[in-house]
């Protein structure tokens, strides 16, 4: 079992920045990817960014160049730095962990942290 706790969300003006954190605990062995997803009211949950255990990253086109995902292996944490934030970035941001146990894939989600970009 993996538990995820997000933090760092809040209200920020357009053009501002936020840094989200996600702490993983529990049975964290064999985690091969961590990431961030977001969901705006009335919309589907969408990928923001992912990072593999080896450090490879992937970003949605809407945040490319503005967001940076990183991880601290020792602390079992993943971060999302968002710059030049837009109102369209508003949503509930979820931390995501992918774990492989044998040939089975498990996905875990945090409860989310709210990001609101508004003037």
C-alpha positions in Angstrom: 0.0 0.0 0.0 1.2 3.5 -0.9 -0.1 6.6 0.7 0.2 10.0 -1.0 -0.2 13.4 0.5 -0.1 16.6 -1.6 0.5 20.1 -0.4 1.4 23.5 -1.7 -1.8 24.5 -3.5 -3.5 27.8 -3.0 -4.6 31.0 -4.7 -2.1 32.7 -7.0 -2.4 35.6 -9.5 -2.0 35.0 -13.2 1.7 35.0 -14.0 2.6 33.8 -10.5 4.2 30.6 -9.4 3.4 27.7 -7.1 5.4 24.7 -6.0 3.4 21.5 -5.2 4.8 18.7 -3.1 3.8 15.1 -2.8 5.0 12.8 0.0 4.9 9.0 -0.6 4.8 6.6 2.3 4.0 3.0 3.0 5.2 0.2 0.7 7.1 2.3 -1.7 9.3 -0.4 -3.2 9.0 -1.0 -6.9 7.6 2.4 -7.8 8.6 3.1 -11.3 6.8 6.4 -12.0 5.3 9.3 -10.2 3.3 12.2 -11.6 0.8 14.9 -11.4 -2.7 15.1 -12.8 -5.3 17.8 -12.6 -9.0 18.1 -12.9 -11.0 21.3 -13.5 -14.7 21.5 -12.7 -16.7 19.8 -15.4 -13.7 18.4 -17.1 -11.9 15.1 -17.1 -8.8 14.5 -15.1 -5.8 15.1 -17.3 -2.1 14.4 -17.3 0.2 17.3 -16.2 3.6 15.7 -15.9 5.2 12.4 -15.0 8.7 11.3 -14.0 10.1 7.8 -14.0 12.4 6.3 -11.4 15.3 6.9 -13.8 14.4 10.6 -14.1 12.8 10.7 -17.4 10.0 13.3 -17.7 6.9 13.8 -19.8 4.7 16.9 -19.9 1.4 17.8 -21.3 1.6 20.3 -24.1 -0.4 22.8 -22.2 2.2 23.1 -19.5 5.4 22.5 -21.4 8.0 25.2 -20.7 6.1 26.5 -17.7 6.0 23.5 -15.4 8.8 21.3 -14.1 8.5 18.0 -12.3 11.2 16.7 -10.1 11.7 14.0 -7.4 13.8 13.4 -4.3 14.4 9.6 -4.1 15.8 9.8 -0.6 12.8 11.7 0.7 10.3 9.8 -1.4 8.8 13.0 -2.7 7.8 14.4 -6.0 7.4 18.1 -6.8 5.7 20.2 -9.4 7.0 23.7 -10.0 4.6 25.9 -12.0 5.6 29.2 -13.4 3.7 31.8 -15.5 0.5 30.3 -14.2 -2.7 30.9 -16.2 -6.3 30.8 -15.2 -6.6 27.6 -17.3 -4.2 26.0 -14.8 -6.9 26.1 -12.1 -7.9 22.7 -10.8 -7.5 20.0 -8.3 -4.0 18.6 -8.6 -3.5 15.0 -7.8 -0.3 13.1 -7.1 0.0 9.8 -8.8 2.2 6.8 -8.2 2.6 3.7 -10.5 3.9 0.6 -8.9 4.8 -2.8 -10.5 4.4 -5.9 -8.4 5.4 -8.9 -10.6 3.4 -8.4 -13.7 0.7 -6.4 -12.1 0.4 -2.6 -12.2 -1.0 -0.7 -9.4 -1.9 3.0 -9.4 -2.3 5.2 -6.3 -3.8 8.7 -6.0 -3.6 11.4 -3.4 -6.6 13.3 -2.3 -5.5 16.4 -4.2 -4.5 20.0 -3.6 -6.4 22.9 -5.0 -4.7 25.4 -7.3 -6.6 28.5 -8.2 -5.2 31.0 -10.6 -7.2 34.2 -10.5 -6.8 37.9 -10.2 
